[in-house]
Amino acid sequence: MSDQPLKAGALFAGIGGFCIGFGQAGIKTSWAIENDPMSVLTYRHNIKDVRIIEDDAVPASIKDVTVSAYDLEPVDILHAGFPCQSFSQAGERKGFEDPRGKLFYEILRIVADFKDKKPSVIVLENSPHIRHGEGGSWFIELTKEIKKAGYWFRDANCAELDPYVLTPLPQKRNRLFMVAFSTDRFRNGKLNFPSQKNDEKKCLENYIDFAGSIDDDTYYLSEENRYHNMITQEVEDKACIYQLRKFLVRVKEPGVCPTLTANMGLGGHNVPFIHDAKGLRKLTELECLKLQGFPSDFKFPDAVIRSKLYTQIGNSVAAPVISLLAEEIKYKIYKERNDA
Ligand SMILES: C[S@@+](CC[C@H](N)C(=O)[O-])C[C@H]1O[C@@H](n2cnc3c(N)ncnc32)[C@H](O)[C@@H]1O
């Protein structure tokens, strides 16, 4: 089988969850577009040798990038975990009417910009609700645009992938992955999405030290805090995670971490709590990072403040899920090349 190395381009790169997962499958990222300077700091601190697209040392918005002006290298795979706020069930659901939703069209503009060197594969990630919202009309629009760009794409090119099912990670995080294949380079658009259930026992204690404590008291809720009592009443004698809602405490089933979201960066009580040997405390950024499956040597630069770290982690994808998906895509590309 041809083993010519594959290259990827990253749109909406965040702190590099996609890039790490593809890298683990042996697919190097050639360049990345991410317009949040703090996310770029974290990305650069950990992922070397990737060209971040910038304008006068300022990270560029996808809206300002053209292939020719920035001399973007053609890539085999283009991935884009595009902003999901306008498509998720929790938000205002303005879909493609919302400026963040409109960013979807920027992906296909860049693809078209590559002309005859367009990527062989496009990988998109978003909220599962994008498939069903507005009575399915969002998905019809998305499908129409991807096909118009010259790619095989239909419902079977989508799969909801959850690290809780596919990997040893104890986080439930169901996300929709959409993979389109160039009609010029593939005879069909079929893909075997990762589906093998991971049977390893989930062990939240491997990610969070429930029996110990941490030195930094700023993570702990003081007894005077009005939420302290609310959570204490719910505390169970098991490895549980507690989420605060306005008037209630949601107790997650033992051993399960709920989806870590970007709104963790909005303030203390949006971060899930645990009860450890010293008291009630928020999950730390490093615990959250581990629950997203990032490698143990991934580090945050000092310049990034705590709330931004939580946002960056919640915005990210679970790297081990991407790694599984990347292996399937790689297999399909090489098979097509060898069968040709
Ligand atoms: C859901 S996150 C993507 C996570 C990422 N794909 C990963 O691998 O973990 C969306 C990212 O898009 C970035 N973003 C939003 N608007 C953008 C724009 N106009 N240009 C470039 N990046 C943008 C945000 O800062 C955020 O980091």
The ligand as an SDF file (V2000), in Angstrom:
LIG
                    3D

 27 29  0  0  0  0  0  0  0  0999 V2000
  -15.1930   24.5120   18.3560 C   0  0  0  0  0  0  0  0  0  0  0  0
  -13.6980   25.3330   18.3660 S   0  0  0  0  0  0  0  0  0  0  0  0
  -12.7040   24.2760   17.3860 C   0  0  0  0  0  0  0  0  0  0  0  0
  -11.8950   23.2370   18.1060 C   0  0  0  0  0  0  0  0  0  0  0  0
  -10.8020   22.6360   17.2720 C   0  0  0  0  0  0  0  0  0  0  0  0
  -11.1900   22.3130   15.9280 N   0  0  0  0  0  0  0  0  0  0  0  0
  -10.0740   21.4500   17.8830 C   0  0  0  0  0  0  0  0  0  0  0  0
   -9.4130   20.7510   17.1470 O   0  0  0  0  0  0  0  0  0  0  0  0
  -10.1240   21.2260   19.0920 O   0  0  0  0  0  0  0  0  0  0  0  0
  -13.9640   26.6650   17.2460 C   0  0  0  0  0  0  0  0  0  0  0  0
  -12.7590   27.5930   17.1120 C   0  0  0  0  0  0  0  0  0  0  0  0
  -13.0160   28.4950   16.0360 O   0  0  0  0  0  0  0  0  0  0  0  0
  -12.3330   29.7160   16.3410 C   0  0  0  0  0  0  0  0  0  0  0  0
  -12.8950   30.7620   15.4850 N   0  0  0  0  0  0  0  0  0  0  0  0
  -14.0940   31.3810   15.6100 C   0  0  0  0  0  0  0  0  0  0  0  0
  -14.2460   32.2890   14.6420 N   0  0  0  0  0  0  0  0  0  0  0  0
  -13.1360   32.2430   13.8620 C   0  0  0  0  0  0  0  0  0  0  0  0
  -12.7110   32.9570   12.7040 C   0  0  0  0  0  0  0  0  0  0  0  0
  -13.4640   33.9020   12.1560 N   0  0  0  0  0  0  0  0  0  0  0  0
  -11.5060   32.6510   12.1640 N   0  0  0  0  0  0  0  0  0  0  0  0
  -10.7250   31.6770   12.7290 C   0  0  0  0  0  0  0  0  0  0  0  0
  -11.0750   30.9800   13.8260 N   0  0  0  0  0  0  0  0  0  0  0  0
  -12.2660   31.2600   14.3980 C   0  0  0  0  0  0  0  0  0  0  0  0
  -12.6150   29.8860   17.8240 C   0  0  0  0  0  0  0  0  0  0  0  0
  -11.6860   30.7710   18.4310 O   0  0  0  0  0  0  0  0  0  0  0  0
  -12.5080   28.4510   18.3470 C   0  0  0  0  0  0  0  0  0  0  0  0
  -11.2120   28.1780   18.8280 O   0  0  0  0  0  0  0  0  0  0  0  0
  1  2  1  0
  2  3  1  0
  2 10  1  0
  3  4  1  0
  4  5  1  0
  5  6  1  0
  5  7  1  0
  7  8  2  0
  7  9  1  0
 10 11  1  0
 11 12  1  0
 11 26  1  0
 12 13  1  0
 13 14  1  0
 13 24  1  0
 14 15  1  0
 14 23  1  0
 15 16  2  0
 16 17  1  0
 17 18  1  0
 17 23  2  0
 18 19  1  0
 18 20  2  0
 20 21  1  0
 21 22  2  0
 22 23  1  0
 24 25  1  0
 24 26  1  0
 26 27  1  0
M  CHG  2   2   1   9  -1
M  END
$$$$
